[in-house]
Amino acid sequence: MLNLRVVCSVALLLLLFGCSSPDIRYSPRSDPTEIKFLAEQYFSLYAERKQFDSFLDMYSEDIVLEDLVYGNRVVGKKALSKFFRWNSGDVELLEPVALYVNSQVVDGNTVVTRGHFTRFKFNGNEMGPWRFVIWLEFDEFGKISRQFDWINYTPKDAFLGGENLNSN
């Protein structure tokens, strides 16, 4: 009788543990095609420059963006929203899209993209085109957690005075 109870108890425990699912989160890190898709979606939203909420949703809440040429370090999605200022009305596109991607390299959860921003007006002043390299790192949820921008801002005198990010 004791052996039957032990066997039944063990069988019941195995059944209960067998029915529970482990806490496995999908990680796009393991799928380079998913990371590439996310990057293409990001740059498509950026190029259209119309769906700011969808664009911001590509970022993690604790995003860190460093604009290495201008000298800005932005931490958190709320600060990022203020940094991009898409809804301020100061920008007028002079071409059908805001940017073009020329090449892209995907390595694990990192995407490095080279392209150029098209001509636009900012506060009535014409700017661009500007060449760029943007480095994106995606977290396990498929959100951008780190971004490094190298943008060839011109005219140079309009973009002087940022912080020295070399000490970070």
Secondary structure as UniProt FT lines:
FT   HELIX           2..19
FT   HELIX           28..30
FT   HELIX           32..48
FT   HELIX           52..56
FT   TURN            57..58
FT   STRAND          59..67
FT   TURN            68..71
FT   STRAND          72..75
FT   HELIX           77..84
FT   HELIX           86..88
FT   STRAND          91..93
FT   STRAND          99..107
FT   TURN            108..109
FT   STRAND          110..117
FT   STRAND          120..122
FT   TURN            123..124
FT   STRAND          125..127
FT   STRAND          130..138
FT   TURN            140..141
FT   STRAND          144..151
FT   HELIX           156..159
FT   HELIX           165..167
//
